[in-house]
Amino acid sequence: PMSFTFVLIHNSEPEPEPAPSPALPLPSHGSPEDRGRADAYYWRSPAPHYYDAQEGRVERPGMTPAQIAAYLKGYRSETDRKDWGAY
């Protein structure tokens, strides 16, 4: 017959708090990257645009190549998707 002995070691020191992971900066609300992420999250097809405080919605013809690239970066990098549930 085999026998086992278990020893419980109690440490009175509290566990140290884990170091917070560095948060990635979020794109500003309404920016091309933010709008790309939102479109992907809500399962919408890509349609580059952003919101400007003075002009309102700015669509692809009024965007620079860098703004379009930022929109597409946001669209492609969003990994979460809205779960609409069962209706």
Backbone as JSON Lines, residues from 0, in Angstrom:
{"i":0,"aa":"P","n":[0.83,-1.19,0.0],"ca":[0.0,0.0,0.0],"c":[0.87,1.25,0.0]}
{"i":1,"aa":"M","n":[0.43,2.24,-0.77],"ca":[1.15,3.51,-0.84],"c":[0.53,4.49,0.14]}
{"i":2,"aa":"S","n":[1.37,5.35,0.68],"ca":[0.85,6.41,1.55],"c":[1.43,7.73,1.08]}
{"i":3,"aa":"F","n":[0.67,8.78,1.27],"ca":[1.08,10.12,0.86],"c":[0.98,11.05,2.05]}
{"i":4,"aa":"T","n":[1.9,11.97,2.1],"ca":[1.86,13.0,3.12],"c":[1.78,14.34,2.4]}
{"i":5,"aa":"F","n":[0.8,15.15,2.76],"ca":[0.64,16.47,2.18],"c":[1.02,17.5,3.21]}
{"i":6,"aa":"V","n":[1.78,18.47,2.79],"ca":[2.18,19.55,3.68],"c":[1.63,20.85,3.09]}
{"i":7,"aa":"L","n":[0.87,21.55,3.86],"ca":[0.31,22.83,3.43],"c":[1.2,23.93,3.98]}
{"i":8,"aa":"I","n":[1.73,24.73,3.09],"ca":[2.58,25.83,3.5],"c":[1.76,27.1,3.41]}
{"i":9,"aa":"H","n":[1.66,27.8,4.5],"ca":[0.88,29.04,4.52],"c":[1.84,30.22,4.46]}
{"i":10,"aa":"N","n":[1.6,31.08,3.52],"ca":[2.4,32.29,3.39],"c":[1.56,33.44,3.9]}
{"i":11,"aa":"S","n":[2.03,34.13,4.92],"ca":[1.26,35.23,5.49],"c":[1.41,36.51,4.68]}
{"i":12,"aa":"E","n":[2.34,36.51,3.73],"ca":[2.52,37.69,2.88],"c":[1.39,37.73,1.85]}
{"i":13,"aa":"P","n":[0.74,38.87,1.65],"ca":[-0.29,38.94,0.61],"c":[0.34,38.87,-0.78]}
{"i":14,"aa":"E","n":[-0.42,38.33,-1.7],"ca":[0.05,38.26,-3.08],"c":[0.22,39.68,-3.61]}
{"i":15,"aa":"P","n":[1.31,39.94,-4.3],"ca":[1.47,41.28,-4.86],"c":[0.47,41.51,-5.99]}
{"i":16,"aa":"E","n":[0.01,42.74,-6.12],"ca":[-0.91,43.09,-7.2],"c":[-0.16,42.99,-8.52]}
{"i":17,"aa":"P","n":[-0.79,42.42,-9.54],"ca":[-0.11,42.36,-10.84],"c":[0.06,43.77,-11.4]}
{"i":18,"aa":"A","n":[1.15,43.96,-12.08],"ca":[1.39,45.26,-12.69],"c":[0.37,45.49,-13.79]}
{"i":19,"aa":"P","n":[-0.2,46.68,-13.87],"ca":[-1.18,46.92,-14.93],"c":[-0.5,46.86,-16.29]}
{"i":20,"aa":"S","n":[-1.2,46.25,-17.23],"ca":[-0.63,46.19,-18.57],"c":[-0.79,47.56,-19.22]}
{"i":21,"aa":"P","n":[0.19,47.97,-19.99],"ca":[0.08,49.29,-20.61],"c":[-1.07,49.29,-21.61]}
{"i":22,"aa":"A","n":[-1.96,50.24,-21.46],"ca":[-3.11,50.33,-22.36],"c":[-2.69,50.96,-23.69]}
{"i":23,"aa":"L","n":[-3.21,50.4,-24.72],"ca":[-2.95,50.98,-26.03],"c":[-3.82,52.23,-26.16]}
{"i":24,"aa":"P","n":[-3.28,53.28,-26.71],"ca":[-4.1,54.49,-26.84],"c":[-5.24,54.24,-27.84]}
{"i":25,"aa":"L","n":[-6.42,54.68,-27.46],"ca":[-7.56,54.54,-28.36],"c":[-7.58,55.7,-29.34]}
{"i":26,"aa":"P","n":[-8.04,55.45,-30.55],"ca":[-8.15,56.56,-31.5],"c":[-9.21,57.53,-31.0]}
{"i":27,"aa":"S","n":[-9.06,58.8,-31.33],"ca":[-10.03,59.79,-30.86],"c":[-11.38,59.54,-31.51]}
{"i":28,"aa":"H","n":[-12.43,59.83,-30.76],"ca":[-13.79,59.58,-31.21],"c":[-14.08,60.36,-32.48]}
{"i":29,"aa":"G","n":[-14.58,59.66,-33.49],"ca":[-14.92,60.29,-34.76],"c":[-13.79,60.28,-35.77]}
{"i":30,"aa":"S","n":[-12.58,59.9,-35.34],"ca":[-11.43,59.87,-36.26],"c":[-11.61,58.76,-37.28]}
{"i":31,"aa":"P","n":[-10.86,58.82,-38.38],"ca":[-10.98,57.75,-39.37],"c":[-10.76,56.35,-38.78]}
{"i":32,"aa":"E","n":[-9.75,56.2,-37.94],"ca":[-9.5,54.88,-37.34],"c":[-10.64,54.46,-36.44]}
{"i":33,"aa":"D","n":[-11.17,55.38,-35.65],"ca":[-12.29,55.09,-34.76],"c":[-13.52,54.64,-35.56]}
{"i":34,"aa":"R","n":[-13.81,55.33,-36.66],"ca":[-14.97,54.98,-37.48],"c":[-14.76,53.63,-38.17]}
{"i":35,"aa":"G","n":[-13.52,53.32,-38.58],"ca":[-13.24,52.02,-39.15],"c":[-13.47,50.9,-38.15]}
{"i":36,"aa":"R","n":[-13.02,51.12,-36.92],"ca":[-13.22,50.11,-35.87],"c":[-14.71,49.92,-35.6]}
{"i":37,"aa":"A","n":[-15.45,51.02,-35.56],"ca":[-16.89,50.93,-35.3],"c":[-17.61,50.19,-36.42]}
{"i":38,"aa":"D","n":[-17.27,50.48,-37.65],"ca":[-17.91,49.79,-38.77],"c":[-17.66,48.28,-38.69]}
{"i":39,"aa":"A","n":[-16.44,47.89,-38.41],"ca":[-16.13,46.46,-38.29],"c":[-16.89,45.85,-37.12]}
{"i":40,"aa":"Y","n":[-16.91,46.53,-35.98],"ca":[-17.59,46.02,-34.78],"c":[-19.06,45.75,-35.05]}
{"i":41,"aa":"Y","n":[-19.71,46.65,-35.77],"ca":[-21.14,46.51,-36.04],"c":[-21.43,45.75,-37.34]}
{"i":42,"aa":"W","n":[-20.43,45.05,-37.88],"ca":[-20.59,44.18,-39.04],"c":[-20.95,44.96,-40.3]}
{"i":43,"aa":"R","n":[-20.6,46.23,-40.39],"ca":[-20.89,47.01,-41.59],"c":[-19.76,46.84,-42.6]}
{"i":44,"aa":"S","n":[-20.08,46.98,-43.87],"ca":[-19.07,46.92,-44.92],"c":[-18.16,48.14,-44.8]}
{"i":45,"aa":"P","n":[-16.9,48.01,-45.22],"ca":[-16.0,49.17,-45.11],"c":[-16.44,50.3,-46.05]}
{"i":46,"aa":"A","n":[-16.53,51.49,-45.49],"ca":[-16.89,52.7,-46.25],"c":[-16.15,53.85,-45.59]}
{"i":47,"aa":"P","n":[-14.91,54.12,-46.0],"ca":[-14.11,55.14,-45.31],"c":[-14.83,56.47,-45.11]}
{"i":48,"aa":"H","n":[-14.79,56.95,-43.88],"ca":[-15.36,58.23,-43.51],"c":[-14.85,58.6,-42.13]}
{"i":49,"aa":"Y","n":[-15.1,59.81,-41.71],"ca":[-14.83,60.26,-40.35],"c":[-15.73,61.43,-40.06]}
{"i":50,"aa":"Y","n":[-15.71,61.91,-38.82],"ca":[-16.53,63.06,-38.44],"c":[-15.64,64.23,-38.06]}
{"i":51,"aa":"D","n":[-15.96,65.37,-38.62],"ca":[-15.25,66.62,-38.34],"c":[-16.2,67.53,-37.59]}
{"i":52,"aa":"A","n":[-15.7,68.23,-36.57],"ca":[-16.55,69.1,-35.75],"c":[-17.25,70.17,-36.58]}
{"i":53,"aa":"Q","n":[-16.59,70.72,-37.58],"ca":[-17.19,71.78,-38.39],"c":[-17.95,71.23,-39.6]}
{"i":54,"aa":"E","n":[-17.39,70.23,-40.27],"ca":[-17.97,69.74,-41.52],"c":[-18.95,68.59,-41.34]}
{"i":55,"aa":"G","n":[-18.94,67.94,-40.2],"ca":[-19.79,66.76,-40.01],"c":[-19.14,65.54,-40.64]}
{"i":56,"aa":"R","n":[-19.95,64.71,-41.25],"ca":[-19.44,63.47,-41.85],"c":[-18.64,63.79,-43.12]}
{"i":57,"aa":"V","n":[-17.42,63.29,-43.18],"ca":[-16.56,63.45,-44.36],"c":[-16.37,62.06,-44.94]}
{"i":58,"aa":"E","n":[-16.74,61.89,-46.2],"ca":[-16.64,60.58,-46.84],"c":[-15.4,60.5,-47.72]}
{"i":59,"aa":"R","n":[-15.17,59.34,-48.29],"ca":[-13.94,59.03,-49.02],"c":[-13.46,60.12,-49.99]}
{"i":60,"aa":"P","n":[-14.32,60.73,-50.82],"ca":[-13.8,61.74,-51.76],"c":[-13.14,62.94,-51.06]}
{"i":61,"aa":"G","n":[-13.52,63.23,-49.85],"ca":[-12.93,64.35,-49.13],"c":[-11.81,63.97,-48.19]}
{"i":62,"aa":"M","n":[-11.37,62.72,-48.24],"ca":[-10.34,62.23,-47.33],"c":[-8.98,62.15,-48.03]}
{"i":63,"aa":"T","n":[-7.93,62.31,-47.24],"ca":[-6.57,62.15,-47.75],"c":[-6.22,60.66,-47.78]}
{"i":64,"aa":"P","n":[-5.21,60.27,-48.55],"ca":[-4.79,58.87,-48.52],"c":[-4.42,58.39,-47.11]}
{"i":65,"aa":"A","n":[-3.82,59.25,-46.3],"ca":[-3.47,58.87,-44.92],"c":[-4.72,58.62,-44.07]}
{"i":66,"aa":"Q","n":[-5.76,59.42,-44.27],"ca":[-7.0,59.22,-43.52],"c":[-7.69,57.92,-43.95]}
{"i":67,"aa":"I","n":[-7.67,57.63,-45.25],"ca":[-8.26,56.38,-45.73],"c":[-7.48,55.19,-45.16]}
{"i":68,"aa":"A","n":[-6.16,55.31,-45.14],"ca":[-5.33,54.23,-44.58],"c":[-5.63,54.04,-43.09]}
{"i":69,"aa":"A","n":[-5.85,55.14,-42.36],"ca":[-6.18,55.04,-40.92],"c":[-7.53,54.35,-40.74]}
{"i":70,"aa":"Y","n":[-8.5,54.69,-41.57],"ca":[-9.81,54.04,-41.5],"c":[-9.66,52.53,-41.72]}
{"i":71,"aa":"L","n":[-8.93,52.15,-42.79],"ca":[-8.77,50.74,-43.11],"c":[-7.97,50.01,-42.03]}
{"i":72,"aa":"K","n":[-7.01,50.69,-41.43],"ca":[-6.25,50.1,-40.32],"c":[-7.21,49.78,-39.17]}
{"i":73,"aa":"G","n":[-8.07,50.73,-38.82],"ca":[-9.04,50.5,-37.76],"c":[-10.0,49.38,-38.11]}
{"i":74,"aa":"Y","n":[-10.47,49.36,-39.34],"ca":[-11.41,48.32,-39.78],"c":[-10.77,46.94,-39.68]}
{"i":75,"aa":"R","n":[-9.54,46.83,-40.15],"ca":[-8.86,45.52,-40.18],"c":[-8.37,45.07,-38.8]}
{"i":76,"aa":"S","n":[-8.14,46.02,-37.91],"ca":[-7.57,45.64,-36.62],"c":[-8.62,45.34,-35.56]}
{"i":77,"aa":"E","n":[-9.88,45.67,-35.81],"ca":[-10.92,45.4,-34.82],"c":[-11.19,43.91,-34.76]}
{"i":78,"aa":"T","n":[-11.01,43.31,-33.58],"ca":[-11.21,41.87,-33.43],"c":[-12.53,41.52,-32.76]}
{"i":79,"aa":"D","n":[-13.16,42.49,-32.13],"ca":[-14.43,42.23,-31.45],"c":[-15.58,42.51,-32.42]}
{"i":80,"aa":"R","n":[-16.66,41.79,-32.29],"ca":[-17.83,42.01,-33.13],"c":[-19.08,42.03,-32.24]}
{"i":81,"aa":"K","n":[-20.01,42.86,-32.6],"ca":[-21.28,42.96,-31.88],"c":[-22.03,41.65,-31.99]}
{"i":82,"aa":"D","n":[-22.48,41.13,-30.85],"ca":[-23.31,39.93,-30.83],"c":[-24.76,40.41,-30.75]}
{"i":83,"aa":"W","n":[-25.45,40.3,-31.86],"ca":[-26.83,40.79,-31.92],"c":[-27.8,39.83,-31.25]}
{"i":84,"aa":"G","n":[-27.32,38.65,-30.85],"ca":[-28.2,37.68,-30.2],"c":[-29.18,37.08,-31.2]}
{"i":85,"aa":"A","n":[-30.1,36.29,-30.68],"ca":[-31.1,35.66,-31.53],"c":[-32.38,36.49,-31.47]}
{"i":86,"aa":"Y","n":[-32.87,36.86,-32.63],"ca":[-34.12,37.63,-32.68],"c":[-35.23,36.79,-33.23]}
